[in-house]
Amino acid sequence: MAGWLNVDVSGSDYDVDLASGRLPWRTNSVACVVSQHVIEHLELRTELLPLLSELGRVIRPGGEIWLSCPDIEKVCRSYLDHRMVDLLEDRQTRFPGYSLGEVPTSHMINDLFHQFGQHENLFDFELLEWALTSSGFDDVRRISEADLLARFPEFPERGDDLQSLYVRASLRS
Ligand SMILES: C[S@@+](CC[C@H](N)C(=O)[O-])C[C@H]1O[C@@H](n2cnc3c(N)ncnc32)[C@H](O)[C@@H]1O
């Protein structure tokens, strides 16, 4: 993203292992963090909570955090109501090459939960709200992708509201 400090574990503007519990930035030096589909790669207690706590240190009071990740509630509802067909078709509109082949559509729930061993845990709003408020954030709100794009028009549209949880919060002043 032009105009942003893009962070990943390798190959980014600023490579950081977000699971390490330490961030290399000064206290109160960051105005805003946006993270899409990363927090589910971190183990809740040993990696994500320490990261959110560190973000609470580097983000200035009143600063913003905007997160998205797979929504466990939407995924489970899709499994129960549609055997994942709606989320499969939705993904195929965004990634036309995505296919489960001859495997029954219910297998897509395994893909969302595990993603080849990359996903540690999924979130619903209650769990993510708890993680954020436990780490010093407040005013946690469930939003949609449209809210994120209205705030940051430079971000590319993903069109993934059907499967994703979007949340914003502020650092407690
Ligand atoms: C599903 S991709 C999402 C990439 C991008 N944020 C997006 O929305 O398209 C997950 C990303 O999380 C990164 N990631 C996973 N574990 C990480 C860690 N411990 N530290 C930093 N980045 C990590 C991966 O390298 C990968 O780029």
The ligand as an SDF file (V2000), in Angstrom:
LIG
                    3D

 27 29  0  0  0  0  0  0  0  0999 V2000
   -3.6980  -14.3470    4.2040 C   0  0  0  0  0  0  0  0  0  0  0  0
   -2.2450  -13.3760    4.0830 S   0  0  0  0  0  0  0  0  0  0  0  0
   -2.9210  -11.7320    4.0700 C   0  0  0  0  0  0  0  0  0  0  0  0
   -2.0050  -10.7910    3.3800 C   0  0  0  0  0  0  0  0  0  0  0  0
   -2.5460   -9.3550    3.2590 C   0  0  0  0  0  0  0  0  0  0  0  0
   -2.6740   -8.7470    4.5660 N   0  0  0  0  0  0  0  0  0  0  0  0
   -3.8320   -9.3270    2.5280 C   0  0  0  0  0  0  0  0  0  0  0  0
   -4.8230   -8.8910    3.1110 O   0  0  0  0  0  0  0  0  0  0  0  0
   -3.8800   -9.7150    1.3700 O   0  0  0  0  0  0  0  0  0  0  0  0
   -1.5500  -13.5220    5.7120 C   0  0  0  0  0  0  0  0  0  0  0  0
   -0.2660  -12.7560    5.8650 C   0  0  0  0  0  0  0  0  0  0  0  0
    0.1150  -12.7980    7.2450 O   0  0  0  0  0  0  0  0  0  0  0  0
    1.5230  -12.8680    7.2840 C   0  0  0  0  0  0  0  0  0  0  0  0
    1.9430  -13.3990    8.5700 N   0  0  0  0  0  0  0  0  0  0  0  0
    1.6170  -14.5850    9.1060 C   0  0  0  0  0  0  0  0  0  0  0  0
    2.2580  -14.7660   10.2750 N   0  0  0  0  0  0  0  0  0  0  0  0
    3.0020  -13.6500   10.4860 C   0  0  0  0  0  0  0  0  0  0  0  0
    3.9060  -13.2310   11.4850 C   0  0  0  0  0  0  0  0  0  0  0  0
    4.1830  -14.0160   12.5350 N   0  0  0  0  0  0  0  0  0  0  0  0
    4.5160  -12.0320   11.3700 N   0  0  0  0  0  0  0  0  0  0  0  0
    4.2550  -11.2390   10.2940 C   0  0  0  0  0  0  0  0  0  0  0  0
    3.4100  -11.5640    9.3100 N   0  0  0  0  0  0  0  0  0  0  0  0
    2.8070  -12.7770    9.3860 C   0  0  0  0  0  0  0  0  0  0  0  0
    1.8540  -13.8000    6.1250 C   0  0  0  0  0  0  0  0  0  0  0  0
    3.2040  -13.6860    5.7390 O   0  0  0  0  0  0  0  0  0  0  0  0
    0.8880  -13.3220    5.0610 C   0  0  0  0  0  0  0  0  0  0  0  0
    1.4200  -12.3160    4.2480 O   0  0  0  0  0  0  0  0  0  0  0  0
  1  2  1  0
  2  3  1  0
  2 10  1  0
  3  4  1  0
  4  5  1  0
  5  6  1  0
  5  7  1  0
  7  8  2  0
  7  9  1  0
 10 11  1  0
 11 12  1  0
 11 26  1  0
 12 13  1  0
 13 14  1  0
 13 24  1  0
 14 15  1  0
 14 23  1  0
 15 16  2  0
 16 17  1  0
 17 18  1  0
 17 23  2  0
 18 19  1  0
 18 20  2  0
 20 21  1  0
 21 22  2  0
 22 23  1  0
 24 25  1  0
 24 26  1  0
 26 27  1  0
M  CHG  2   2   1   9  -1
M  END
$$$$
